[in-house]
């Protein structure tokens, strides 16, 4: 699955209003972290992840691991925050950030 530039732009506009729901510490990725990432992506589809790592290269490697482990796509990475997306065809409209944003802004 590869997002077009237009899709990424639309997702970035939604992501601007989100707060991080998953935080990765210097301890790295654990099974619990991957389970939480999976739950967050399944429920919300579009999430922000905070990377509490001081080194830029370490953050880039961690983002690669998160996107692979979460079967997600990187929409944007700025500083210590990454915006990840994974489509859920059976998304709960009360939880999905995309559905809620579109309903709130009169789309769909």
C-alpha positions in Angstrom: 0.0 0.0 0.0 1.5 3.3 -1.0 -0.2 6.6 -0.4 -0.2 9.3 -3.1 1.0 12.8 -2.3 -2.6 14.1 -2.2 -3.6 11.4 0.3 -0.5 12.2 2.5 -1.4 15.9 2.4 -5.0 15.1 3.5 -3.7 12.8 6.3 -1.2 15.5 7.4 -4.0 18.0 7.7 -5.9 15.6 10.0 -2.8 14.6 11.9 -2.1 18.2 12.8 -4.8 18.1 15.4 -3.8 14.8 17.0 -1.8 14.1 20.1 0.7 11.2 20.3 -0.9 8.0 21.6 2.1 5.8 21.6 5.6 6.7 23.0 8.8 4.9 22.2 11.5 5.2 24.8 15.2 4.5 24.5 14.4 0.9 25.6 13.2 0.3 22.0 10.4 -1.8 20.7 8.8 -4.5 22.9 6.0 -6.9 22.3 3.8 -4.7 24.5 4.7 -1.6 22.5 3.8 -3.4 19.2 0.5 -4.6 20.7 -0.3 -1.1 21.7 0.7 0.2 18.3 -1.5 -2.4 16.6 -4.5 -1.5 18.8 -4.0 2.2 18.2 -3.8 1.8 14.4 -6.8 -0.6 14.4 -8.9 1.8 16.4 -7.8 5.2 15.1 -6.2 4.4 11.7 -4.1 7.6 11.9 -1.9 8.1 14.9 1.0 10.2 16.2 3.9 8.4 17.8 6.4 10.2 20.0 10.0 9.0 19.8 11.9 9.7 22.9 15.3 9.1 21.3 17.9 11.8 21.1 19.7 10.7 17.9 18.1 11.4 14.5 19.4 8.2 13.0 18.1 6.1 15.8 14.6 7.7 15.4 14.7 7.0 11.6 15.5 3.3 12.3 12.8 3.1 14.9 10.3 4.6 12.5 11.2 1.9 10.0 10.7 -0.8 12.6 7.4 0.7 13.7 6.0 0.9 10.2 7.1 -2.7 9.4 5.9 -4.1 12.8 2.6 -2.2 12.7 2.1 -2.8 8.9 1.6 0.9 8.7 2.7 3.7 6.4 4.7 6.7 7.4 2.8 9.8 6.5 5.2 12.4 8.0 8.0 12.6 10.4 9.0 15.9 12.1 11.5 16.0 14.9 10.6 13.4 17.5 7.1 12.8 16.2 5.9 10.4 13.5 2.5 10.2 11.9 1.5 6.7 10.9 -1.5 5.4 9.0 -3.0 2.0 8.5 -6.4 1.6 6.8 -9.1 -0.3 8.7 -12.1 -1.2 6.5 -14.2 -2.0 9.6 -13.1 1.1 11.5 -15.3 2.2 14.4 -16.7 5.6 13.4 -16.5 6.7 17.1 -12.7 5.9 17.3 -11.3 6.5 13.8 -9.6 9.8 13.6 -10.3 9.9 9.9 -14.0 9.2 10.1 -14.4 11.6 13.0 -12.5 14.4 11.2 -14.6 13.9 8.0 -17.8 13.9 10.0 -16.8 17.0 11.9 -15.8 18.9 8.8 -18.8 17.8 6.7 -17.1 15.4 4.4 -18.1 11.9 3.4 
